[in-house]
Amino acid sequence: MGALALFLTPWRRLVPIFLFTLLGATAVQADQGRATAFERAHAEHLGVVRFCVDPDWQPFEWVDGEGRHRGIGADLLALVARRAGLTLVLQPTKDWDDSLAAAADGRCRLLSFLNRTPDRESWLLFTEPVFSDPNVVITREEHAAVTDLHALAGQTMALPRGTSIEEKVRRDYPEIAIVLTATEDEAMQMVSERRADMTLRSLIVAAYTIKKQGLFNLKIAGRLPDYTNQLRIAVSGGDHVLRDILDRGVATLTEEDRDGIVNRYVSIRVEQSSEIGFMLRIGAAALGALLVAGVVIWRMSRLNRELARLSRTDALTGLVNRKAIDARLETEVARALRQKRKLAVVMMDIDHFKAVNDDFGHPAGDRVLTGFGRLIAASVRRADLAGRMGGEEFVVICPDTGVDEAVGAAERIRKHMEGMEFGLGRPVTVSAGVAVLRRGESAQALLARADVALYGAKHAGRNRTKADPV
């Protein structure tokens, strides 16, 4: 071998490494999701794989009235299955206990979204984590901050029956009296109604339930170390190959995938950092004790601000929700009447929105809603409040605004929307109704007149703005 060949030989070994690096993360992701020939043959042999879920664990997963698997876990499982080349079919069950029984007796081969525990590991195989979410202690507002459950001996904790958290709390904190409930909602309701001192639930589930049920006398009182949900897919029957196929799909998931799915249901960003300092044990030194107390107070304050924000936010668009709209409108009406100032409300509705969902599917409908939400948010003034009432209906509250200004603002948004492209091959239009506050009028009466004006715009042919007579 010549000197030149000797010199080039090491570089030949490095060329594949350089090329692999240049191909980037996309190629790595594709390779992670690509099954081996043996795995593909195994998937073909399995055919349709039946899976079981918790039919009532919103927003993580639930089964809707039409028997469809919905929620964060449902969308993540569907994405994993598609990338892994698996065909899944939902096995109906009555509740979570029935799903566990179905996995044990062979009615289903997969469980979709659950924590790994020692008891479950004795009969199930688990994938790598699909999703992580911290568990937080939820109490009533007047309860002190929780830094150590051992200090709360004798207090009651409401927990849904059959969950991994029940198993862990019984093991780690036997001095806590556990009260079992049938559902997540019931556990939160018991705390709100003083029938239990606390519950320990996922941050996302807590935010969703408090918002849905209006349990605003509750707060996040603490977070326990080592109690973060690491939610996985479980395989029954000892099928290691099926577990490996699923793991290939899990490996392709990105943070963008997860964030996009979460934001369809709850407007929240889950922090993945361990934040070890949050629950450090209180040291003997006074300075150390003050430092830990300060960290606890800061984190509780931050988490409760986030929870309060979630209760006012529409999960899909990021705009404020109906509850926040109603509260702000009451405030603005009272101010306008007291100070004898103008106030306008613009109500907007996407035309033929049901046809978008029917013709192109709900993901396309979500694109239209989020796009319109961004348009409104970018179009209003700093003093205005834009929000989503629900469905395809949006509202803008315009302080110190007369009818002509409000109609002009609505028309600018309407014309801009008409020119937006959503990949549907046809334009999407909106109709708008405008009403201006009358002397002595209530907030709900003002909103109702804006709704009547919107109906007038729809009746007149859509894609236009109508103002209610002042």
Secondary structure, DSSP 8 states (H G I E B T S, - for coil): --HHHHHHHHHHHHHHHHHHHHHHHHHHHHHHH---HHHHHHHHHH-EEEEE--TEETTTEEE-TTS-EESHHHHHHHHHHHHHT-EEEE---SSHHHHHHHHHHTS-SEEEEE---HHHHTTEEE-S-SEEEEEEEEEETTS---S-GGGGTT-EEEEETT-HHHHHHHHH-TTSEEEEESSHHHHHHHHHTTSSSEEEEEHHHHHHHHHHHT-TTEEEEEEEEEEEEEEEEEEETT-HHHHHHHHHHHHT--HHHHHHHHHHH----------GGGG----SSHHHHHHHHHHHHHHHHHHHHHHHHHHTB-TTT-SB-HHHHHHHHHHHHHHHHHHT--EEEEEEEETTHHHHHHHH-HHHHHHHHHHHHHHHHHHS-TT-EEEEEETTEEEEEEET--HHHHHHHHHHHHHHHHT---SSSS---EEEEEEE--TT--HHHHHHHHHHHHHHHHHTTSSSEEE---
